[in-house]
Amino acid sequence: MGADAPVYREIRTHDISSGEDTRATARITADPARRRATEGFAQDGAASWYVRAAGADVFEIHRVEGLGREPAPSPRLE
């Protein structure tokens, strides 16, 4: 995968009132040297916002609409 290749990332949310987890898959360009492609996520109605880690101490805020969401299995605790 080249440095400019898109990376698929799973964005997960947890509904505090229902206890349900959901996930959506988004294409986010990531630096392979970084541990994570994103550093934060927020949902406001149909709009999703994520913070992309663009480099050392460099962050970008992106808005995405229409992410398809599906039930997500609970994360495994190690």
N, C-alpha and C positions, 0 to 999 in steps of 0.2 A: 504494500500500500504506500503510495507516495505521500509527501508532506501535505499536498493540497487535496488528498482524497477525503471524501465525506465519511464521517463516522456515525453510525446509528447509535443513539443513546436512548435508554429507557427512562422516561420521566414518570415518577410514581407520586401519587397523592394518597393521603389518608384522611378520611372523613371522621372527624372527632365524634360527631353525634351518632353515626351509625357503626363506626368501627370498621368500615369497609375500605380496602385498598383498591386503587385503580392504577392503570398504567397506560402510557401512550408512547409510541416510538417516533422519534424525530431525527432528522438528519442535521447534525451539528458538526461543523468543521472543528477539529481538535488538533492540538499540538501533541504528537505522540510522546514527547518527553514529559508531559504533564501527567499527574496522577489521575485527574478527572477532566472531562470536557466542560462541565458546568459547575458553578459554585452556588447556585441558588435558583429557586423556582417559585412562581406565584401564579394563581389562577383567579381570574375575575370574569365570571360569566363564561362566554365563549372564547375569551382571549387568554392566552397563556404567555407568561413572561419568564425568561430564563437569563441568568448571568453567565456569559461565556468567559472562561479563563483564556484570554488571548496571549498572555505571556506573563513573565514575572511581574507581579503587581500591576497588571494591565487587564481590565475587565470591560466587557461590552454588555449592554442590556438589549435583548432582542424580544420582539413580540411575534407570536405565532397564533393564528386563528384556525379553528376547525380541526384540532388534533382529535383523532379517533381514540376513544378511551375504552378499555376493556377491564374486566375484573383481574386483579393481580393476586398471585399467591402470596401468603405472608412470607417475609424474608426469614431465612434460616439464621438462627443465632448460633454462633460458634463459640 
